[in-house]
Structures are given as structure tokens and as C-alpha cells.
Amino acid sequence: MNNVIDFINTNRDRYLDELKEYLAIPSISALPQHAPDVRRCAEWTADELRRIGMNNVQLFETPGHPVVYADWLGAEGAPTILFYGHYDVQPVDPLELWESPPFEATIRDGEIYARGAADDKGQVFMHFKAIEAHLKQNGRLPVNMKVILEGEEEVGSANLDNFIKDHKDLLAADVVVISDSPMFDRGIPSICYGLRGLVYFQIDLRGTRSDLHSGSFGGAVANPNMALAQILAQMKDRSGRVKIPGFYDDVKELREEEREQWKRLPFNERRYAKELGAPKLFGESGYTTLERVWARPTFEVNGMLGGFTGEGAKTVIPAIAMAKVSMRLVPNQDPDRIAELFEAYVKKIAPKTVEVKVTRMHGGKPWMTEFDNPFVQAAGRAIEKGFGKAPVFNREGGSIPVVATFQEILGLPSVLFGVGLPDENAHAPNEKLDLQNFHGGVIASAYLYDEVATIRA
């Protein structure tokens, strides 16, 4: 490994120049006007995989954006890693809050700022560089490697499950590696062994054919904004517990040993609130903040729209109101069952004075593995070699739906090998990635392949 690590250290500056080029492509999958950019990013990704020495590089068309595939299968008898990531990014709004252009990567104080820096191009790219180092220095990888990169993760991966089902033989492997998650904290590397799932809805209310004068018609018809507020207010009680009947029926409760391990983690709730700019933390009673974020389900209102919101005053009763809501789920909650419970509850509590439409948008299953499995332990050893410190083991509040898909369709365990930080503004203005973590991640990834090679069935 010495020559591999020397190669990585020697090429640090080149890596940044290449990463800047990758980050410059505005591959925003949610916005139709950026569809050509998403394809250009897929092609750039494929070209880079060819350049670093991967074989069988292909773009697979889907009803949406293409899937990029590549492999290197020259390590006879060694395990096969299936590396998954995504090359699409979130929209950049509100643009005025960015301190530098979102697609002109800028380095400030040891961090690279750009949309996609942490989620997920920067973390994908560190694996590209680890693969390159092995192939350039040794002419081979210590393991077999398959790479699958999608362009629709940020819009719910609508076409990925079918792609996996249709290409089970192509994607056969021993373990999935994913780098799309944060470390526990700065200077505290971690291995994630659990993710929450997700269901996402849009609620639309209509009261009348058009907006009405609030003086002429106020008191005669229901106000959709008020009706929507009343519906949303009945989703949680004052203690933060979700009121949807049956919502908690299948929740896998925390084990006491997990709770004890998490209590020992260096987490300060007061500092956490201060960093978030929150006057006070809030969540389900009876659980710590880490327990609520990692292992308890939630209901959140993600957006609301209705009526007049411009400057000045306009006395109007809006015709329509809309909210986007999501529920984060934990093992063993099933997204389809939770969605049905939510739809039934909205139908029950919605007033008859407005028309209500509930649209299920996307979702994903929660996931958890045992952190004593050999691949997770191999990742722990690699992280320690890359960062000089043993990792902690934790869960993550976010969702990566494809992890459960890999487990169900391909029967594969997953290792979440992320090097982001919780404060790196993924999905927000001024997204960034710590360059020390990026460099440590390249080294740790190179060691990961070496560690996985020692595992035999």
C-alpha cells in the first residue's frame, strides 16, 4: 500500500482541479431545464471512469436520467464491491444566500464550496481517486469493483429499483459501499449502520373557484389556509408525538446497549442548538436528541403555499392552499403502510368545507445492519488508517432508499463510508466539503479495498 498512499499524497493538487471541473456541471435533476446538464455530467463521469482505468463503462438509459456503470473484475477469488453514488445535485435556491457561485467551486479556510461538494460528487470522487491510485501504481485492484452511479437520487430514484431488478446478474457482488453520509463530527470519523426511511406527500386544498374578497365573502366560506393549518396542527401533539393512528405500531425500539453507547458519544445539546441557530431544541418527549434524530420517526412540514404573500396588504380569501409534508421512518416501519395510514387520517380530519387531494410523491424504506459484520469492521479499520483515529458507530437520520433495495433485491449488505460533516449545508446554500476529510477519505477508500480483499466467504 505504500506506493498507493504516496501516489495519493503526491496528487492532492491535481485532485482538486479535477473535482472543481466535476462540481462545475449544474446537474440539477429536479429542474427540467437542466436535463442537458445532467446528461453532460453522466458523460463526464463515464469519461473519468475510463480515464482512471475502469472497464466496461456504459451509460444505461432509463425513463429519466441515465445510470453510469463501470467495472474492474481482475481480482480472481477476491470479493466484489458494488460502489453506489449519485452524480445529480439539489437546486441552489435561494441563490442570494450563496457567498460564492454554486457551480464555481471556491476554496475558503480549507473547505471547498459548491453545490454537490458533499452530496455527493465530492464523496464519489474520492473513490475514483482511490481506484486510480491502485490501478496506476499496481496495475490492479485488490478486489473486484463495480460502480453504479445514478442521476435521480435527489428526486427519489424513481427508476433505480427497476434498473437493479433488470440487471441483477450485472450487479452481483459481495457488499455495497456508499459514501453519501456525514461523519459524527469534525475530527470524529464514523461508520453508519442505520438510516431512516421516508414517505413524502403533497396536500392540496380548494375552497372556491377563485380567490375571494375577504370583506364581501368572509364568514360565508371556509378559508383553505386555515383548514390546512388545522389539518397540520392535528399531526402532532404538544410532546412531539405523531398522532396518526397506528403510526408507531411497527417501530423497532432502541436497545438499551445502543442507548448507552450513544450516551458516551461526545455530543453537546447546547452547542448543537447554538450551531443550528435554534433558541431551544424540540422533539418527542422521553428521548435524547440523538435518539430522536437517529432512531425515532417524525412528521415534518416541508413547505406551505397559499394566498397573498407579496409586499403590502391584499384582503383575500385564497381559493387554494398547499403543503408538502414528509415522514421519516425507522425499522420496521413500512412506507406503503404508513402512507395508507396518513391518507386515511387526512381524509378523517379534513373539514367537509374544502376539497382535499393527497398525492404520494416518493419514499424509501429504513435500513439497519449489525455493526459487527465483517465488511463494517473492515471499513472501520480502513477509516482508522485514513484518519488516524478509530471510528464511532452511529445511525443517521437521513434516507438513502436504495440501501434497502440492494438488500432486498440483491441480498447485499451495505457499508456507509461517508466523510462529510453535519454542518456542510447539503441541500442548502454554501454547501461545502472539508478538504482534509476529502483527502483522508481517498486514503481510507484505498485502504478499504485492501481490507475487504482479506474477507473470504
N, C-alpha and C positions, 0 to 999 in steps of 0.2 A: 504493500500500500504506500510505501514512502514516496515512490516516484509519482503516484497518482496525486497525493497530497501536495507534493512540490509543484506539480503542474497547475493545480487549482490555485495555490498561493501566487504563482508567477503570473497568472492570467486575470487577476482581480479587476484591473482597469478595463481590459477588453470586455469582460462580462458586463460591466456597467454600460458601456457603449452599445452593446447588443441589446441589453434589456431596455434601454431608452428607446431603441428602434421598435421593439415589440410593443411597448407601452404607448407609442405614438399613434397606433391604429385605433380609431374610435369604434371598437367592435361592440356597440350597444345593441344587444339582441331585442330589447323591449321596444325599440323605435324603428318602424318600417323604413324610414328614410336612411337608416344606417345599415340596411341589409347588404349593400355592396361592400361596406367596410368589414362586416362580419365575415363575408366570404374572403375578402383580401387577407384578413387575419388568419383564417383557416389555411389559406395557401402559404402565407408566411411561416406558419407553424410547421406545415408539411415540408417546406424547403429547409427549415432549420433542422428538422429530424434527419433529413437526408444528409445534410452537411456534416452533422456530428457522427454519422456512420451507421444510423439505423437502416434496417432493410424493410422491404415490402411496404413502403409508405403509400397510403391511399387516402383519398377523400371519399367517404361514403355519403351519398345523397340521402336526405330524409325529407319528409314533407315540410320541414323547416330549414334550419341551418345544418351544414354538413358536419359529420363526425370525422375526425382525423385519427387514422390508425397507423401504427408502425410496430415493427418487432425486431428483435435480435435473438436468435434461437441456437446459438453455437455452443452453449454450455451443457454438453451431454451429461445426463444424470443429475444435474443440479435443479433446484426448484425454479419455478417460473413466477415472476412478479408481474401482475397486471397493474400498471400505474394509470390512475384516472385523475383527470383535472378538467378545467374548462378555460376556454380562451375568450368567452364573451364577458362583458362587464356591465355594470349598472349605469343608468343615466347619471348625468352630472349635476342636475338641478339641486339647489339653487346655485347657478353659476357665479353669481356675485360674491358668494362666500368663499370661493377659492382664492388663495393667496398667490397662486401661480396657475397658468393654464393647465387644465386637467389632462391634456394629451401632449404636453411638452414637459417631459419628466425633468424635475428640478431637484438638486441635492442641497439640503439645508441641514446643518448640525448632525451629519451622519445618517440622515434618512432621505430616501428618495420619494418624492411626492408626485403622484399621478394616479388617475383612475386605473384600477387593476393592479396597482403595485403590490398590495397584499392579497387581493381577492380577484383573480387567482394567478395572474400572469407571473408575478414575481416568484411565487412558490412553485409553479410549474417549471419556470426557467431554471431554478436551482437544480432540478433533477436533470434537465437537459445538459447542464454543465458537468454534473457528476458522471453521467453516461459518457459524455465526450472525453472526460479525463481518463476513464478506464480504457476506452477504445483507442485513444491516441497514444497512450503510454504502454498499454499491454497488448493491444490488438484484439482484445476480447473483454467481455464482461464476466464476472464470476458466477452470475446467474443468468437464466433466460429472462428476457424482458419483453413485455408487450405494453404498448402505450395506446390509450384511448382518451381523446380529448373532444369534448362536445362544445357546441356554440349556443346552447339554450339553457344552461344551468340557472341563469338569472331570471328566466321566465318559466321556471317549473319543470324543465327537462321533459317536455310533453312527448318527445319522440324517442327518448333514450331507452325506455323499457322495451319497446318493440324491437329496437335495434339489437339489444342484448339478447332477447328471445330468439331473434332470427340468426344470430351469429354465435351461438353457444360454443360451437367447436372452435371457431376462430379465437374466442376469448378464454378458452380453458386455461387455467393457471392453478397455482397453489395458494396465493394470497394477493389481496388487493392493497395497494399503497396509495394513500390520498394525502396530499398536502394542501389543505384548504381550511385550516383552523388555527386559532391562536395558541401561543404558549400560555401558561398560567399567569405569568407576569414577567416584566423585564428582569433578566438575569435568572429566571426560574424556568428552565425548559420542562416540557411536559409531554406525556403521551395520553391522548384522549381515548377512552374506551366506551363512551356512550354519547348519543346525540338525541335531541328531541325530534319528534315528528311535527307535522304541520297540516292544518286544513285552512284554506283561505276562501272567503266569501265576499260577494258584493250584495248589499241590501239596497233595493230601490223602492221608494215610496212615492205614490202620486195621490194628490188630494183633489185637484181640479184640472180642467183642460189647459189652463194658463195661469200665470201669476195674477193675483187679485189685489185691488186697493184695500189696504188694511182698515181704512175707515168705513168704506162702503160695505165691506163684507166680513169684517172682523166680528166674531161671535156667531157667524152663520155656518162656517165650515171649519173643519179641522186643519190645523197648521202642520204640514208634513215634517217640518223641522222639529216641532215639539213632539210629535208622535215618534219620530226617530229617536230623539233624546230619551223618551220614556222607555222605548224598547231596549236601548243600550243600557240604561240605568238598571234594568232588571237582569242583566247578565252576571253581575257580581254582587255579593253582599258587602257590608262595611268592613268585614275582616279580610276581604280579598279572595274569598272562596267563590268559584263559579257556581251559578245557580241552575244551570241546565240539568234537568232531571237525568240521572244515570251517567253523568259526565265522569264521575270518579269510580264507577263500578269496577273497571279492569285495571286501575292504576297499580303498578308494581311498587310496593312500598320500599322505602330505603332500608337497607340492612344496618343494624347498629354498628357493625365494624366499619361500614362506609362513613357513617356519620362521625365516628371517632377519628377516622383518618382525615376527613375534611376539616375537622376542628383544629387539627395540628398544622394545617396549611397557613402560610403567612398572609392572612387576609385581614385587612382593617376596614370595617364597615364605614367608619367616619371618613377615612381617606377616600374610599370608593365613592361615597356620596359627594364629597368635595370635588373629585375629579370629574364627576358627571354634571356638576353644577346643580345638583338636586338639594333643595332645602332639607329634605328628610326622605329616607328610603321607605318604600311601601311594598307590601306583598302579603301573601297568605299567612295568617297567624299560625304560630306553632312551628315555624321552620326558619332556619337561618337564611341569609341572603344567598349563599352558595347553594344550599339545598333547594331554594325556590327557583334559581336560575338553571340548575343542572338536572333536577330530578322531580320537579313538580310541574303539572300542566298549567297553562294560563289561557286567558282570553284577553285580547288586545284590540282596541280600535285603531286602525292604521291610517284612516283618513275619513273626512266628512265634507260634504258639499251640499249647499242648499241656500237659496235666497240671495239677497243682495250683500256683497262683501266688498264693494268698492269704497272709495273715499266719500265722505259726506253721508247724507241720510236719504233713504228711499223707503217709504212706508208701504210695504208689500207683504202679502201672504204668498210664499212660494208655492208653485204647483208641484214641484218635486223636491225630494231630498235623497241623498245617497250616503252610504257609509261602506267602507271596506274594513273587514274585520278578519282576524286570524286567531287560531288556537294552536298553541304549541303543545305537543303531546309527548307522553313518556311511555316506556314499556309498561304494560302490554296493551295500550290503547290502540284501537284500530281506526284509521282515519275515516273510512266509509261509515262505520257505526257512529262515530262522533258527529259526522256531517249530518246523518239522518236525525240524530237527537237534536242537533241545533235547528235544523229546518222545522222539525215538529214543534220545538219550543217557540220559535219566532211566530209560527202560524197560530199558536195558542195565545200568545200575549199581545199580538198586534191588534190595534183597535180596528173596528169594522168601518171606521170613517175614512180610511185611506186604503188604496190598493197597494199590496206588498208583493214584491218579486225578490226571491232569494236565488242568487246564482253561485253555484260552486265553481271556483276558478282553478285551484290546483292544491296539491298536498303531497305528503310523503309520510312513510312510516318511521316511527322511532327505531333506534338501534342501540344495542349494547353487546359487548363481548366481555369475556373474562380476561382480566389483565395478566393472568398467569399463563396464557397460551404462548407457545414458543416464538411466534412471529412478533407478538407485542414485546416480549422480553428481548428479542434481537434488536428491535427498534430502540428499546431503552439503552442497550449497550452502545448502539451507534450514536444516539443523541449525546451520551456521556463523552464519547470520543470527539464529537464535533464541537461540543460546548464546554468540555472540561468539568461538567457537573452532572450528577445523576438526576434523571428527570423525576418529577412527581407524576402520579397517575390521577387523572381527573375526567369528569364528563364535561360536555359543552352544551350550552343552551340552544345553539343554532341547529339547523337542519340540513342534512345532505341526503335527500331521499334515495339516491342511487346506492347508498351503502346497504340499505335493506334489500334493494333489488339484487345486488351482487350476491347477497347471502341466500336469497330465496331461489333465484333462477340458476345461478352458477354454483351454489353451495360453497362460497368462498368466505373465509374470514377477512376482515379488513384491519389495516393499521393506519391510524390517523397520525400523521407525521408532520404537523404544522409548526411553522416558526414565526407566525405573525404575533402581534401583541394586541391585547384587548382595546388599546386606545388608538389604533391605527386608522380609524374612521372608514372602515369598509362600509360601502353603501352611503357614505356621507361626503360632504366637501372636504378637501385636503386629505384624501386617502394617502397613506404613506407606508413604507416598509423600512425597518431598521436595517442598515447595510451590514452591520456586524452579524445580525441574525441571518441575513441572506447568505453571507459568506460562511458562517458556521453551518448553515443548512446545506450548502453544497458539499462541505466536508462530511457532515453527518450522513447525507444521502449516499455518498461514495462508500462510506463505512457500512451503511445499511445493506447494500448489495453484497458486500463481503460477509457480513454476519448471517444474512439469510442463506447464503451458499452453504453454511455449515449445518443447516437443518435438513434432516433426512426423514422420510416417511417411516 
